[in-house]
Amino acid sequence: MYCQECRTPLKLDGSLEDLNPAAFDLLIGSTGKSLPDPSSKSAARPTFPPERQQLYDKASRRATTPVYKRTVPAPRYSSGSLLGQSRAGVRDGPGMSFVMLSESQVVPAHAAPTVNGDGRRASKGGSPIVSEPQLGAHEGQSYSDQVEKSARLFEIISARSDIDHPICTECTDMLIEGLQKRLQTGTKERDAYISFLKNLNNSIPAPEEVQAAEDELKATLQAEEDAFQELLALEKEKAQVDIDIAELEEQSRQLDLEEEQFWSDRNAFALTLSEFQNERDALNMKYDHDSRRLERLQRTNVYNDTFCIGHDGYFGTINGLRLGRLANPSVEWSEINAAWGQTLLLLAAVADKLGFQFQGYRLKPLGSTSRIEKIEYPQQSPNTNTSHRGTPTANHPDALPPPKITSLDLYSSGDLPLHLPWIHRRFDAGMVAFLECLRQLGEHVENTPISLRSHSPSSHRHPRSGERPPATRTLQAQVLGLKLPYEIKRDKIGDASIKLGFNQNDETWTRACKYTLTCCKFLLAHTSNVTSTGSSSAPVPATTSIVLGR
């Protein structure tokens, strides 16, 4: 025999050899009833709820055949059982409920044998006693029977419990210790169930509480029904709201498309507007630039730039050329002739700008060899009239004689042989003719009123887009012409004579030349004002004079 837990060889206890039927029944009968007796069930209260019984029945109906099943036999020696069973029954399966015992185990060995009438010995109970030859034959068989009986016993015990037998003492102690722990755990669970059952019994509500709970349950069920009806109404309302939301979403998509189209059109318009504004700004900038340039050009005095009249010490100058002659410093006649040529050109330009034609004279500005032609008409009959410009007109133009033209030089070579001043008579006549032309032009300026225009407010720039142009009004004023700063009478200008003679020194002649340039600059300034009157509101200039120095 081996321990079924640790496989250690075992030595069986001697009590198992002399096991009587009562002890055998005690071992087998302790676990003989594997199923509870239905008659022992208490009819007062079931040990488990009916739900568990229904679940068990349902599982039992669906149960399949087990792979291995232990059959626990009933006790061996029940009423009506016999000892004289065949040996074949001993070798049946472990489910057998009996074990064949030898005669030595049934009848004690120390019983006094008796002899029957047939020569056999009998026990006190009257049982036959086997003779000596029979005992020798049964001794070998008794040991195998004993082993088979022990194995059979352990098989029956193992079939009726969860523990495989036989087991050794150490495994038995360990098994007992484990069972004790399981017992303690089961005891604790039992105590917990008992405590829970007591608490459950103590918490059984009173009838009043049950009635109140039922009333509350009815109220809760009614509230649930009302809430359910309200939920149905809300679901219907939600379905309608979903339909409205779908319609609104469709409208929103349409609005999104319209908004997208609007922004597309707006961006295209903004792009076009930006291009237009850029073009407008470019045109405005160009217009402003051109306006400023025009204003600057209008304010530019071409006559002052062309004829710059000033002074160099005691000499009057025109374009840097000195007009006059002194002993120290001396001025070359070539410079004087060039200065007279510039002065004659200035007088001709001013007269042409003012639209004036000299009476009896014709200017020929030729630089250093400039001349003045004097035109003399012969006396005519009363039928002949002379126009204000000196051009004769008659009823019979073919009968008019040609005018006499005398050329007067406005330059001098400077050669004075034997210091004879009358050599300058042609030069003096030219200078006197120049003064006469200057006087005529001065009288024309004095007798011609000046029309001045002014705009209020003055604005020469184009107004920006989006701005209304300011209101303007034109102011016109009539201003009488101004008089020359120096009076001219024949060959004198101011208190100095323009001729070179016996009693004329260079200083007086130089002063007369300076007065002449002063009057020319006056006429130049007047012409500039008249020119700029139509385009700007320049104030009336004062008389421009040349500072005289001694």
Secondary structure in CASP SS format (residue, H / E / C, confidence):
PFRMAT SS
TARGET T0000
AUTHOR 0000-0000-0000
METHOD secondary structure of the structure
MODEL  1
M C 1.00
Y E 1.00
C C 1.00
Q C 1.00
E C 1.00
C C 1.00
R C 1.00
T C 1.00
P E 1.00
L C 1.00
K C 1.00
L C 1.00
D C 1.00
G H 1.00
S H 1.00
L H 1.00
E C 1.00
D C 1.00
L C 1.00
N C 1.00
P H 1.00
A H 1.00
A H 1.00
F H 1.00
D H 1.00
L H 1.00
L H 1.00
I H 1.00
G H 1.00
S C 1.00
T C 1.00
G C 1.00
K C 1.00
S C 1.00
L C 1.00
P C 1.00
D C 1.00
P H 1.00
S H 1.00
S H 1.00
K C 1.00
S C 1.00
A C 1.00
A C 1.00
R C 1.00
P C 1.00
T C 1.00
F C 1.00
P C 1.00
P H 1.00
E H 1.00
R H 1.00
Q H 1.00
Q H 1.00
L H 1.00
Y H 1.00
D H 1.00
K H 1.00
A H 1.00
S H 1.00
R H 1.00
R C 1.00
A C 1.00
T C 1.00
T C 1.00
P C 1.00
V C 1.00
Y C 1.00
K C 1.00
R C 1.00
T C 1.00
V C 1.00
P C 1.00
A C 1.00
P C 1.00
R C 1.00
Y C 1.00
S C 1.00
S C 1.00
G C 1.00
S C 1.00
L C 1.00
L C 1.00
G C 1.00
Q C 1.00
S C 1.00
R H 1.00
A H 1.00
G H 1.00
V H 1.00
R H 1.00
D C 1.00
G C 1.00
P C 1.00
G C 1.00
M C 1.00
S C 1.00
F C 1.00
V C 1.00
M C 1.00
L C 1.00
S C 1.00
E H 1.00
S H 1.00
Q H 1.00
V H 1.00
V C 1.00
P C 1.00
A C 1.00
H C 1.00
A C 1.00
A C 1.00
P C 1.00
T E 1.00
V E 1.00
N C 1.00
G C 1.00
D C 1.00
G C 1.00
R C 1.00
R E 1.00
A E 1.00
S C 1.00
K C 1.00
G C 1.00
G C 1.00
S C 1.00
P E 1.00
I E 1.00
V C 1.00
S C 1.00
E H 1.00
P H 1.00
Q H 1.00
L H 1.00
G H 1.00
A H 1.00
H H 1.00
E H 1.00
G H 1.00
Q H 1.00
S H 1.00
Y H 1.00
S H 1.00
D H 1.00
Q H 1.00
V H 1.00
E H 1.00
K H 1.00
S H 1.00
A H 1.00
R H 1.00
L H 1.00
F H 1.00
E H 1.00
I H 1.00
I H 1.00
S H 1.00
A H 1.00
R C 1.00
S C 1.00
D C 1.00
I C 1.00
D C 1.00
H C 1.00
P C 1.00
I C 1.00
C C 1.00
T H 1.00
E H 1.00
C H 1.00
T H 1.00
D H 1.00
M H 1.00
L H 1.00
I H 1.00
E H 1.00
G H 1.00
L H 1.00
Q H 1.00
K H 1.00
R H 1.00
L H 1.00
Q H 1.00
T H 1.00
G H 1.00
T H 1.00
K H 1.00
E H 1.00
R H 1.00
D H 1.00
A H 1.00
Y H 1.00
I H 1.00
S H 1.00
F H 1.00
L H 1.00
K H 1.00
N H 1.00
L H 1.00
N H 1.00
N H 1.00
S C 1.00
I C 1.00
P C 1.00
A C 1.00
P H 1.00
E H 1.00
E H 1.00
V H 1.00
Q H 1.00
A H 1.00
A H 1.00
E H 1.00
D H 1.00
E H 1.00
L H 1.00
K H 1.00
A H 1.00
T H 1.00
L H 1.00
Q H 1.00
A H 1.00
E H 1.00
E H 1.00
D H 1.00
A H 1.00
F H 1.00
Q H 1.00
E H 1.00
L H 1.00
L H 1.00
A H 1.00
L H 1.00
E H 1.00
K H 1.00
E H 1.00
K H 1.00
A H 1.00
Q H 1.00
V H 1.00
D H 1.00
I H 1.00
D H 1.00
I H 1.00
A H 1.00
E H 1.00
L H 1.00
E H 1.00
E H 1.00
Q H 1.00
S H 1.00
R H 1.00
Q H 1.00
L H 1.00
D H 1.00
L H 1.00
E H 1.00
E H 1.00
E H 1.00
Q H 1.00
F H 1.00
W H 1.00
S H 1.00
D H 1.00
R H 1.00
N H 1.00
A H 1.00
F H 1.00
A H 1.00
L H 1.00
T H 1.00
L H 1.00
S H 1.00
E H 1.00
F H 1.00
Q H 1.00
N H 1.00
E H 1.00
R H 1.00
D H 1.00
A H 1.00
L H 1.00
N H 1.00
M H 1.00
K H 1.00
Y H 1.00
D H 1.00
H H 1.00
D H 1.00
S H 1.00
R H 1.00
R H 1.00
L H 1.00
E H 1.00
R H 1.00
L H 1.00
Q H 1.00
R H 1.00
T C 1.00
N C 1.00
V H 1.00
Y H 1.00
N H 1.00
D H 1.00
T H 1.00
F C 1.00
C C 1.00
I E 1.00
G E 1.00
H E 1.00
D E 1.00
G C 1.00
Y C 1.00
F E 1.00
G E 1.00
T E 1.00
I E 1.00
N C 1.00
G C 1.00
L E 1.00
R E 1.00
L E 1.00
G C 1.00
R C 1.00
L C 1.00
A C 1.00
N C 1.00
P C 1.00
S C 1.00
V C 1.00
E C 1.00
W H 1.00
S H 1.00
E H 1.00
I H 1.00
N H 1.00
A H 1.00
A H 1.00
W H 1.00
G H 1.00
Q H 1.00
T H 1.00
L H 1.00
L H 1.00
L H 1.00
L H 1.00
A H 1.00
A H 1.00
V H 1.00
A H 1.00
D H 1.00
K H 1.00
L H 1.00
G C 1.00
F C 1.00
Q C 1.00
F C 1.00
Q C 1.00
G C 1.00
Y E 1.00
R E 1.00
L E 1.00
K E 1.00
P C 1.00
L C 1.00
G H 1.00
S H 1.00
T H 1.00
S C 1.00
R E 1.00
I E 1.00
E E 1.00
K E 1.00
I E 1.00
E E 1.00
Y C 1.00
P C 1.00
Q C 1.00
Q C 1.00
S C 1.00
P C 1.00
N C 1.00
T C 1.00
N E 1.00
T E 1.00
S C 1.00
H C 1.00
R C 1.00
G C 1.00
T C 1.00
P E 1.00
T E 1.00
A C 1.00
N C 1.00
H C 1.00
P H 1.00
D H 1.00
A H 1.00
L C 1.00
P C 1.00
P C 1.00
P C 1.00
K E 1.00
I E 1.00
T E 1.00
S E 1.00
L E 1.00
D E 1.00
L C 1.00
Y C 1.00
S C 1.00
S C 1.00
G C 1.00
D C 1.00
L C 1.00
P H 1.00
L H 1.00
H H 1.00
L C 1.00
P H 1.00
W H 1.00
I H 1.00
H H 1.00
R H 1.00
R H 1.00
F H 1.00
D H 1.00
A H 1.00
G H 1.00
M H 1.00
V H 1.00
A H 1.00
F H 1.00
L H 1.00
E H 1.00
C H 1.00
L H 1.00
R H 1.00
Q H 1.00
L H 1.00
G H 1.00
E H 1.00
H H 1.00
V H 1.00
E H 1.00
N H 1.00
T C 1.00
P C 1.00
I E 1.00
S E 1.00
L E 1.00
R E 1.00
S E 1.00
H E 1.00
S E 1.00
P C 1.00
S C 1.00
S C 1.00
H C 1.00
R C 1.00
H C 1.00
P C 1.00
R C 1.00
S C 1.00
G C 1.00
E C 1.00
R C 1.00
P C 1.00
P C 1.00
A C 1.00
T C 1.00
R E 1.00
T E 1.00
L E 1.00
Q E 1.00
A E 1.00
Q E 1.00
V E 1.00
L C 1.00
G C 1.00
L C 1.00
K C 1.00
L C 1.00
P C 1.00
Y C 1.00
E C 1.00
I E 1.00
K E 1.00
R C 1.00
D C 1.00
K E 1.00
I E 1.00
G C 1.00
D C 1.00
A E 1.00
S E 1.00
I C 1.00
K C 1.00
L C 1.00
G C 1.00
F C 1.00
N C 1.00
Q C 1.00
N C 1.00
D H 1.00
E H 1.00
T H 1.00
W H 1.00
T H 1.00
R H 1.00
A H 1.00
C H 1.00
K H 1.00
Y H 1.00
T H 1.00
L H 1.00
T H 1.00
C H 1.00
C H 1.00
K H 1.00
F H 1.00
L H 1.00
L H 1.00
A H 1.00
H H 1.00
T H 1.00
S H 1.00
N H 1.00
V H 1.00
T H 1.00
S H 1.00
T H 1.00
G C 1.00
S C 1.00
S C 1.00
S C 1.00
A C 1.00
P C 1.00
V C 1.00
P C 1.00
A C 1.00
T C 1.00
T C 1.00
S C 1.00
I C 1.00
V C 1.00
L C 1.00
G C 1.00
R C 1.00
END
